[in-house]
C-alpha cells in the first residue's frame, strides 16, 4: 500500500488539472472509490475536489456515469454536425 488504506491509485494529467482514481479501504475494511480533481490556482495553492463512491454503490454510479457520457457524446456529435451544416449553408450563400 502506498498510503494508509490506499490500495490502488491511477493519475490522469491534463493541461490544467490532474485527476486521481483511488481505491481505498476504511478502518472497517469497506472499499471505496475516491475520484479527486486537483488544480493549481494562480496563487500557487491547490484546489481539490473529491467524490467518494462506496463499493455497494459502484454499479449504479457507473451506470449513471455511462449514461451521462453517452449524452455528452450525442450532444457533441449533434453540435458538430449542426456546425458543419451551418458552414456549408454559409459557403453556398457566398457562392451565389
C-alpha positions in Angstrom: 0.0 0.0 0.0 1.3 3.4 -0.9 -0.5 5.3 1.9 -2.6 4.2 4.8 -5.7 2.5 3.4 -4.8 3.1 -0.2 -5.0 0.0 -2.4 -4.8 1.5 -5.9 -4.1 4.9 -7.5 -4.4 6.0 -11.1 -3.3 9.5 -12.1 -4.6 11.3 -15.2 -2.8 14.5 -16.1 -4.5 17.1 -18.2 -3.3 20.6 -19.2 -4.5 22.5 -16.1 -5.9 19.7 -13.9 -5.0 16.3 -12.5 -7.5 13.6 -11.8 -6.9 10.7 -9.4 -8.9 7.5 -9.3 -8.1 5.9 -5.9 -9.3 2.7 -4.4 -9.1 2.9 -0.6 -10.1 0.9 2.4 -11.6 2.5 5.5 -10.9 1.3 9.1 -13.8 -1.1 8.9 -12.5 -2.8 5.8 -15.0 -1.2 3.4 -13.7 -0.4 -0.1 -14.5 2.8 -1.8 -13.5 4.8 -4.9 -12.3 8.3 -4.5 -12.3 10.4 -7.6 -10.2 13.5 -7.0 -9.7 16.6 -9.2 -6.8 18.9 -8.3 -5.8 22.1 -10.0 -3.2 24.7 -9.3 -4.5 28.2 -8.7 -2.8 31.5 -9.8 -1.8 31.9 -6.1 0.2 28.7 -6.3 -2.2 26.9 -3.9 -4.0 23.8 -5.0 -7.8 23.5 -5.1 -9.1 19.9 -4.6 -12.5 18.3 -5.0 -13.3 14.7 -4.2 -16.2 12.4 -4.7 -16.3 9.1 -2.7 -18.3 6.2 -4.0 -18.7 3.1 -1.8 -18.4 -0.4 -3.1 -22.2 -1.1 -2.8 -22.9 2.0 -5.0 -20.4 1.4 -7.7 -22.8 -0.4 -10.2 -25.5 2.3 -10.1 -22.8 5.0 -10.1 -21.0 3.5 -13.2 -24.4 3.1 -15.0 -25.2 6.8 -14.3 -21.8 7.9 -15.4 -22.1 5.8 -18.6 -25.5 7.4 -19.4 -24.1 10.9 -18.8 -21.1 10.2 -21.1 -23.4 8.9 -23.8 -25.5 12.1 -23.6 -22.3 14.2 -23.9 -21.1 12.2 -26.9 -24.5 12.6 -28.6 -24.6 16.3 -27.8 -21.1 16.8 -29.1 -22.0 14.9 -32.4 -25.2 17.0 -32.8 -23.3 20.2 -32.3 -20.5 19.2 -34.7 -23.0 18.2 -37.5 -25.0 21.4 -36.9 -21.8 23.4 -37.2 -20.9 21.7 -40.4 -24.3 22.3 -41.9 -24.2 25.9 -40.9 -20.8 26.3 -42.5 -22.0 24.5 -45.7 -25.0 26.8 -45.9 -22.8 29.8 -45.4 -20.5 28.7 -48.2 -23.5 28.1 -50.5 -24.8 31.6 -49.9 -21.4 33.2 -50.6 -21.1 31.2 -53.9 -24.4 32.7 -55.3 
